[in-house]
Amino acid sequence: MAATSQPFDPSNVPKEWRIALQALKVEEIRRVKASSETKSAAILGLAFDNDDGHTRLTRGKNFVLVGGSQDTHAVMQETAIKVNERLDKRGTRLEDIPIPELRKVFREVSESISQKR
């Protein structure tokens, strides 16, 4: 005996199930919408010039810096901190700044650090 497939008829579903399914749909829509609206960004600094055997790791509010010699790691720290300070002065979050503008901020910070050294 072959099974016959019938089109889905929502009126055959008990009312309690329809209400529960509708609530799940609404919650799913809210969850997807919230996750798509939430932006996140981070600065990742990696350096490989470490000869002294130390493992260096620095974490900040939106950055992680890994590796490097003592001097290199210090420059990465200073850069990440100053970039964040400049963004704070502008009232801009890392998540919201356009990439070309962020490059400009990094360039300015890098130039100001290299002038000091």
C-alpha positions, 0 to 999 in steps of 0.5 A: 500500500503506497503512502499518499502525500497530502498538502499541509493544511494548517487548519488541521493543527491544534490551536495550541500548537499554532500559537506555540509555532507562531511564538517560535517564529517570532522569537527566531526572527528576533534572534536572527535580526539581533545577531545580524545587527550586532557588529563586533571588531577586534585588532589582532597584532602578531609578531614573530621576531622573538628570540628570547623565548618569552611568550607575550600576550596582551588583551584589551577591550577590543584587541589581542596582541601575540608574540614579538620581542619586548620592543616589538610587543611594546610598539604593538601595545602602544599602537593599539592603545593610541588607536583606541584613544583616537577612536574614543576622541572621535566618538567612533567605535572600532565596529563602526569605522570604515576600513579606509578611515581606520587605515588612516588612523593606524597610519597617523598613530604609526607615524607619531610613534616612529617620530618618538623613537 
